[in-house]
Amino acid sequence: MPPIQDFKTIPEMFDVVTNKYGSAKTYLKHKVDGKFIDVNYEVVREITENLALGLASFGVKREDRVAIIAENRPEWYYSDQAILALGGVDVPIYPISTADSIEYILNNSESVGAIVSTKFQLNKVLKIRSKCKNLKFIINMSNDNTDGEQGVYTFNQVLDRGRIYKQEHNQHFQNQINLAKEDDLCTIIYTSGTTGEPKGVMLTHKNILSNVKAACEVISVTDKDTFLSFLPLSHIFERMAGYYLAFSCGSTVAFAEGIEKIAVNMTEVKPTVMTGVPRLFERMYNKIIKNVEKQPEKKQKIFNWALSVGQEFAELKRSNDNTNLGLKIKYKLADKLVFQKLKGVTGGNLRFFISGGAALARELGVFFEAIGILILEGYGLTESSPVITVNRENDYKFGSVGKPVPGVEVKIAKDGEILAHGPNVMQGYYKKKKETSEMLKDGWLHTGDIGVFDAEGFLLITDRKKSLFKTSGGKYIAPTPIENLFLGSKYIDQFIIIGDKRMFISALIVPDFEALREYADANRIAYNSNEDLIKMKQIDEMMQLEFARFQKKLASYEKVRKFTLLEKPFSIENGEMTPSLKLKRNVIEERYKHLIDDMYKEINS
């Protein structure tokens, strides 16, 4: 296989890699009837070709847009590669999207077709189909009965059409692959955003493959690796790192059954590399700590001793000091007594996680490194395909997002905003010249994030430019570091601070109800429900003490003076979080306005 830099287009990469590995290597693994089954590169190519020719039979041609509305599954890959092989442009849509959102994206992108995962997704498209003037066909991946709906086909029906089409157009698939150019538009990805109307980010083959190439140069991935995919492929992070990067290197990709089964799937698949978001690591950490706290005092002491040894050993390893034989011996014992069991939760073969989507608390990186699980945090945007910076396996610093990847320039503007320039930067927002001109100036991508480089060249993100608060007292406050601080409490699951144009900082908190119930039970606090629990005076007093402990080092104007506990978590389904698990501050503030106003009632009266 030629090195990644020789690939000019994704169809060329698909052509070369599938021909190289053929039937000799597994590419995909997915669950069927409760068991993981293997799909080799040759089968992937065959299905993709038949699907592409089936699409061609509908008249899909170069530059046509086709939407994909599906959870992670093999058919997502087949659909993506089939559309791109024809010179088309795919438009991924999050499966959690409402019918109204789907209608907007289908019309804005002028999509001629939609490939959906299930009857549920199909019904959403059927509901708005009459309002989508460009939509000519819908394909259901799940092969559910289409009930005779005109213009609706099952996945297998389209594959059959492809086989028939091939009889008279034997070279069409290969000919279209050969016509692809690196500057051709590859995909339009609509950013969910924390505010405003979705914007279609236009990325070319060159944009994405330049990022794949850069990632290959700084992160070691080979055809011996196995990825476990669970982050949405509709998001560029998973699509580039967990899909195209893995494919370019001839790796194997297994599809998780969902976030709730990640733990089980990791032990089944035994991945060597995984992409993740901080929320995953927070949950893993909380589960480990809760389990430790339930152990006898002797076992807790062994864990804490092992953790301190692990942290000391990690520091030694980072400094390339191999002289401390005594510490090495202690680490081997700690690994045998504690760490091997913890690493077994990930399957036991994991080399590293790649974290993105939001800020990873430094403490989490340090903790997992100590137990032998390395998390490499990176940074980027959909608009940058997505990676701008990333920590390396042998050059990392927790609390930072690493150093710029090869080919990407990064500088800090006078106001602290992070600017990026390189072949990975988008072409612009589809049909939105004004928004494009605000984001792209003289070829530099204005990220909207505030950051600094430290003395060693690591980039530190301090906050979002638009997220900075200015209190009514004139003090500027960066909310993210404060929110990350409080997320270190075992009693807090989700946390968002309020304070823009206010006299003081307040917070809305979703407690970790399992930890809260354990506290209540241990202190003989009677309750009937979560709603009862958050109203208890004893719980409020405990949380007040927790706050005092966590915000000792904050400046007086940064301290949270009032808080409200919420009964239900913020969720993607309720529109309070983006698909990459960022909280939508404006939505939350509007939805809980009555509770927020109550916290400021005395000051305003």
TAURWO-V653780 format. One record per backbone hydrogen bond with DSSP energy under -0.5 kcal/mol. CO is the residue of the C=O (numbers start at 0). NH is the residue of the N-H. E is the energy in kcal/mol with one decimal. If there is no record, write none. Layout:
co = {CO:CO}
nh = {NH:NH}
e = {E:E}
//
This chain:
co = {2:3:5:8:9:10:11:12:13:14:15:16:17:20:20:21:21:21:24:26:27:28:29:31:34:36:38:38:39:40:41:42:43:44:45:46:47:48:49:50:51:52:53:54:54:55:60:63:64:64:65:66:67:67:68:72:72:73:74:75:76:77:78:79:80:81:82:83:86:88:89:89:90:91:92:93:97:98:99:100:101:102:103:104:105:105:111:111:112:113:113:114:115:116:117:118:119:120:121:122:123:124:124:127:128:130:131:136:137:138:138:139:139:145:148:150:152:153:154:155:156:157:158:159:160:161:162:163:163:164:164:168:170:171:172:173:174:175:176:180:181:183:185:186:186:187:188:188:190:198:198:199:199:200:200:201:201:202:202:203:204:205:206:207:208:209:210:211:212:213:214:214:217:218:221:224:225:225:226:226:227:228:231:234:235:236:236:237:237:238:239:242:243:244:245:246:251:252:253:253:257:258:260:261:262:263:264:265:271:271:272:273:275:276:276:277:278:279:280:281:282:283:284:285:286:287:288:289:291:295:296:297:298:299:300:301:302:303:304:305:306:307:308:309:310:311:312:313:314:315:316:319:322:323:324:325:326:327:328:329:330:331:332:333:333:334:337:338:339:340:341:342:342:343:351:352:352:353:354:358:360:360:361:362:363:364:365:366:367:368:371:373:373:374:375:376:378:378:380:380:381:382:385:387:388:389:391:394:396:401:402:404:406:408:410:410:412:415:416:417:418:419:420:421:427:428:431:432:433:434:435:438:438:440:443:443:444:444:447:447:448:449:449:451:453:457:458:459:459:462:463:463:464:468:469:470:474:476:476:477:478:479:480:481:482:484:485:488:490:493:495:497:498:501:501:504:504:505:506:507:508:508:509:509:510:511:512:513:514:515:516:517:518:519:520:523:528:529:531:532:535:536:537:538:539:540:541:542:543:544:545:546:548:550:554:554:555:558:558:561:563:565:570:570:571:575:577:581:582:583:584:585:586:587:589:591:592:593:594:595:596:597:599:600}
nh = {5:6:7:12:13:14:15:16:17:18:19:20:21:23:24:24:40:41:40:252:38:254:36:34:31:29:26:27:43:44:45:46:47:48:49:50:51:52:53:54:55:56:57:57:59:58:63:88:111:112:90:114:69:92:116:75:76:77:78:79:80:81:82:83:84:85:87:86:62:65:91:187:67:189:69:96:101:102:103:104:105:106:107:108:109:110:135:136:66:115:138:68:140:141:121:122:123:124:125:126:127:127:128:130:131:132:134:113:152:115:140:142:154:148:151:137:139:157:158:159:160:161:162:163:164:165:166:166:167:167:168:171:174:175:176:177:178:179:179:183:205:204:89:188:202:189:190:200:198:190:200:201:429:188:202:426:427:185:186:207:208:209:210:211:212:213:214:215:216:217:217:218:392:220:224:251:271:272:228:253:229:255:234:238:239:240:241:241:242:243:244:246:247:248:250:249:226:28:228:255:260:261:264:265:266:267:268:269:350:351:227:353:355:279:280:281:282:283:284:285:286:287:288:289:290:291:292:293:294:299:300:301:302:303:304:305:306:307:308:309:310:311:312:313:314:315:316:317:318:320:319:321:324:327:328:329:330:331:332:333:334:335:336:337:338:339:341:342:343:344:344:345:347:346:273:354:375:275:377:360:363:364:365:366:367:368:369:370:372:371:373:352:375:376:354:390:387:388:383:385:384:425:380:404:378:402:394:391:399:458:389:407:408:420:412:418:415:450:412:446:410:444:408:424:201:431:435:436:437:438:439:440:445:443:440:445:419:446:464:465:417:461:462:459:456:453:400:451:461:449:466:467:467:476:500:473:470:468:478:481:482:483:484:485:486:487:488:491:511:509:507:505:501:471:472:560:561:497:563:495:510:565:492:493:512:515:516:517:518:519:520:521:522:524:523:525:532:533:534:535:539:540:541:542:543:544:545:546:547:548:549:550:551:553:557:558:558:504:560:506:508:510:575:576:574:583:580:577:584:587:588:589:590:591:592:595:596:597:598:599:599:600:603:604}
e = {-2.2:-1.9:-0.6:-2.0:-2.7:-2.5:-2.6:-2.7:-2.2:-1.5:-2.0:-2.3:-2.1:-2.0:-0.5:-0.6:-0.8:-1.7:-1.8:-3.8:-2.7:-2.7:-2.7:-1.4:-2.9:-1.8:-2.6:-2.2:-2.1:-2.1:-2.2:-2.7:-2.2:-2.7:-2.3:-2.5:-2.7:-2.5:-1.9:-2.5:-2.3:-1.7:-0.6:-1.1:-2.0:-1.6:-1.9:-3.0:-3.0:-0.8:-2.2:-2.8:-0.6:-3.0:-1.6:-1.6:-1.0:-2.3:-2.5:-2.4:-2.8:-2.3:-2.5:-2.3:-2.3:-1.2:-2.3:-1.8:-2.9:-2.2:-0.5:-2.0:-1.9:-0.6:-0.6:-2.1:-2.3:-2.4:-2.2:-2.3:-2.8:-2.2:-3.0:-2.5:-0.7:-1.9:-3.5:-1.2:-2.8:-0.6:-2.6:-2.9:-3.5:-0.6:-2.4:-2.5:-1.2:-1.7:-2.9:-1.8:-0.8:-0.7:-1.0:-1.7:-1.9:-0.8:-1.0:-1.6:-2.8:-3.1:-0.7:-1.4:-1.9:-2.0:-1.6:-2.3:-2.8:-1.7:-2.1:-2.3:-2.0:-2.1:-2.0:-1.9:-2.7:-2.1:-0.8:-0.8:-0.5:-1.0:-1.2:-1.4:-2.9:-2.3:-1.9:-2.2:-0.9:-0.6:-1.1:-1.8:-2.5:-1.6:-1.8:-0.5:-2.3:-0.6:-0.6:-3.1:-0.7:-2.5:-0.8:-0.5:-3.2:-2.2:-0.7:-2.6:-0.6:-2.5:-2.0:-1.9:-2.9:-2.3:-1.0:-2.0:-2.7:-2.1:-2.4:-2.4:-1.5:-0.9:-0.6:-2.2:-0.6:-0.8:-1.6:-2.4:-2.6:-1.8:-0.5:-2.9:-0.5:-2.7:-1.6:-1.9:-2.8:-2.4:-0.6:-1.1:-0.6:-2.6:-2.9:-2.7:-2.8:-1.2:-2.8:-1.6:-3.1:-1.9:-3.4:-0.6:-1.6:-1.1:-2.8:-2.5:-1.3:-1.4:-3.0:-2.3:-3.2:-1.3:-0.9:-2.8:-1.9:-1.6:-1.1:-2.7:-2.1:-2.2:-2.7:-2.7:-2.2:-2.2:-2.8:-2.5:-2.0:-2.3:-2.5:-0.9:-1.6:-2.0:-2.1:-1.8:-2.3:-2.6:-2.4:-2.7:-2.7:-2.0:-2.2:-2.8:-2.3:-2.0:-2.8:-2.3:-1.9:-1.9:-2.5:-2.3:-1.4:-2.2:-1.4:-0.7:-1.6:-1.6:-2.0:-2.1:-2.6:-2.2:-1.7:-2.6:-2.9:-2.0:-2.7:-2.6:-1.6:-2.8:-1.4:-3.1:-1.5:-0.6:-1.2:-1.3:-1.5:-1.4:-1.3:-0.5:-2.9:-2.7:-2.6:-0.6:-0.9:-1.5:-2.3:-2.4:-2.6:-2.1:-2.0:-1.4:-3.4:-1.2:-0.5:-2.7:-0.5:-0.8:-2.4:-1.9:-3.4:-1.8:-1.7:-0.8:-1.7:-2.9:-1.3:-2.1:-2.7:-1.6:-0.8:-2.2:-1.7:-3.0:-2.2:-2.0:-0.5:-2.3:-0.5:-3.0:-2.1:-2.4:-3.1:-2.0:-2.2:-3.7:-3.2:-1.6:-2.5:-1.9:-1.9:-2.6:-1.4:-1.4:-3.2:-0.6:-3.2:-1.9:-2.3:-0.6:-1.9:-0.9:-4.1:-0.5:-2.9:-2.8:-1.5:-3.3:-1.8:-2.5:-2.9:-2.1:-0.6:-4.1:-0.8:-0.8:-0.6:-2.3:-2.4:-2.4:-2.7:-3.0:-0.7:-0.7:-2.7:-2.8:-1.7:-1.8:-1.5:-1.3:-2.0:-1.4:-1.8:-2.6:-2.7:-2.3:-2.3:-2.8:-0.5:-2.8:-0.9:-2.8:-2.1:-2.1:-0.7:-3.4:-2.5:-2.1:-1.2:-2.3:-2.7:-2.0:-2.1:-2.5:-2.9:-2.3:-1.6:-3.1:-1.2:-0.7:-2.2:-2.1:-1.2:-1.4:-2.0:-2.4:-2.1:-2.5:-2.1:-1.8:-2.0:-2.5:-2.3:-1.9:-2.0:-2.2:-0.6:-0.9:-1.5:-0.8:-0.7:-0.7:-0.6:-1.3:-2.8:-0.6:-1.9:-1.0:-1.8:-3.1:-2.4:-2.6:-1.2:-2.5:-2.7:-1.8:-2.7:-2.4:-1.1:-2.4:-3.2:-1.5:-1.3:-0.9:-0.7:-0.9:-1.7:-1.2}
//
